[in-house]
Amino acid sequence: MDIAIFILAGFLSALITFILNNHLKLGAVTASAGISVLAGLWFHFFPELLNPQLTRNLPFVIMGASFIGMASVKVIPRIRIIFIAGILFSGIYLATGSFFEGFGGSLGTTAAISLYAVHALKKN
């Protein structure tokens, strides 16, 4: 069940950020920051709603996946790429944990790997 929640949070965060960024014209930083702050506040004020593992890690998944949604519609014209990259981000995050620490930010690195991988598959 926890894995499904991580995957759902990953693709929803990426999609909502992408929509806020490109379709509602809020801008990439504002859209990502808004999603991240809302997630952080939610888990700060309601830590008992989910089990401790989700409460501790879900804000990171939401924040990291929001980095995927920062992509421009000019570069990533199809929303399904964002959707799949959000799912891939969640999977990589769950599989690697803290492996990417020290690489300029594990969340940003994981988001970039996820988006590049899905975008590259689209090209072939």
C-alpha positions as CSV (number, residue, x, y, z in Angstrom):
1,M,0.0,0.0,0.0
2,D,2.8,2.4,0.9
3,I,4.4,1.9,-2.6
4,A,1.2,2.8,-4.3
5,I,0.9,6.0,-2.2
6,F,4.5,7.0,-3.1
7,I,3.8,6.4,-6.8
8,L,0.5,8.3,-6.7
9,A,2.2,11.2,-4.9
10,G,5.0,11.2,-7.4
11,F,2.9,11.5,-10.6
12,L,0.3,13.8,-9.0
13,S,3.0,16.2,-7.8
14,A,4.7,16.2,-11.2
15,L,1.4,16.7,-13.1
16,I,0.0,19.4,-10.8
17,T,3.3,21.4,-10.9
18,F,3.4,21.0,-14.7
19,I,-0.2,22.3,-15.0
20,L,0.4,25.2,-12.6
21,N,3.6,26.1,-14.4
22,N,2.6,25.9,-18.0
23,H,-1.2,26.1,-18.2
24,L,-1.9,28.5,-15.3
25,K,1.3,30.4,-16.0
26,L,2.5,30.6,-12.4
27,G,6.1,29.8,-13.4
28,A,8.3,26.9,-12.6
29,V,9.7,28.0,-9.3
30,T,6.4,29.2,-7.9
31,A,4.5,26.1,-8.9
32,S,7.2,23.7,-7.5
33,A,7.6,25.8,-4.3
34,G,3.8,26.0,-3.8
35,I,3.4,22.2,-4.0
36,S,6.4,21.6,-1.8
37,V,5.3,24.1,0.9
38,L,1.8,22.7,1.0
39,A,3.1,19.2,1.4
40,G,5.5,20.2,4.1
41,L,2.9,22.1,6.0
42,W,0.4,19.2,5.7
43,F,2.8,16.7,7.1
44,H,4.0,19.1,9.8
45,F,0.5,19.8,11.1
46,F,-1.0,16.3,10.5
47,P,1.9,13.8,11.2
48,E,-0.4,11.2,12.7
49,L,-2.6,10.7,9.5
50,L,-0.2,8.2,7.9
51,N,2.4,5.8,9.2
52,P,5.8,7.2,10.2
53,Q,7.6,6.0,7.0
54,L,5.1,7.9,4.8
55,T,5.1,11.0,7.0
56,R,8.9,11.1,6.9
57,N,9.5,10.3,3.2
58,L,6.4,11.5,1.3
59,P,7.2,15.2,1.5
60,F,10.5,14.4,-0.2
61,V,8.8,12.5,-3.0
62,I,6.3,15.3,-3.5
63,M,9.0,17.9,-3.6
64,G,11.3,15.9,-5.9
65,A,8.6,15.0,-8.3
66,S,7.5,18.7,-8.5
67,F,11.0,19.3,-10.0
68,I,9.8,17.3,-13.0
69,G,6.8,19.5,-13.4
70,M,9.1,22.5,-13.7
71,A,9.8,21.5,-17.4
72,S,8.6,23.8,-20.1
73,V,5.8,22.7,-22.4
74,K,8.1,23.8,-25.2
75,V,10.6,21.1,-24.3
76,I,8.1,18.5,-23.0
77,P,4.9,19.0,-25.1
78,R,3.1,15.9,-23.9
79,I,1.8,15.6,-20.4
80,R,2.1,11.8,-20.5
81,I,5.9,12.2,-20.4
82,I,5.5,14.1,-17.1
83,F,3.1,11.5,-15.8
84,I,5.5,8.6,-16.6
85,A,8.5,10.5,-15.3
86,G,6.7,11.1,-12.0
87,I,6.1,7.4,-11.6
88,L,9.7,6.6,-12.5
89,F,10.9,9.2,-10.0
90,S,9.0,7.5,-7.2
91,G,10.4,4.1,-8.2
92,I,14.0,5.4,-8.2
93,Y,13.5,7.2,-4.9
94,L,12.2,4.1,-3.3
95,A,15.0,1.9,-4.8
96,T,17.9,4.2,-4.0
97,G,17.0,6.0,-0.8
98,S,20.0,8.2,0.0
99,F,22.3,6.9,-2.8
100,F,22.4,10.2,-4.7
101,E,23.3,12.4,-1.7
102,G,26.3,14.6,-2.6
103,F,25.4,14.8,-6.3
104,G,24.1,18.4,-6.1
105,G,20.9,17.3,-4.4
106,S,19.5,13.8,-4.6
107,L,16.0,15.0,-5.4
108,G,17.0,17.2,-8.3
109,T,19.4,14.5,-9.6
110,T,16.7,11.8,-9.4
111,A,14.1,14.1,-11.1
112,A,16.5,14.9,-13.9
113,I,17.3,11.2,-14.5
114,S,13.6,10.4,-14.5
115,L,12.7,13.1,-17.0
116,Y,15.7,12.5,-19.3
117,A,15.1,8.7,-19.3
118,V,11.4,9.1,-20.3
119,H,12.2,11.8,-22.8
120,A,14.9,9.7,-24.4
121,L,12.6,6.8,-24.8
122,K,10.1,9.0,-26.6
123,K,12.8,10.0,-29.1
124,N,13.5,6.3,-30.1
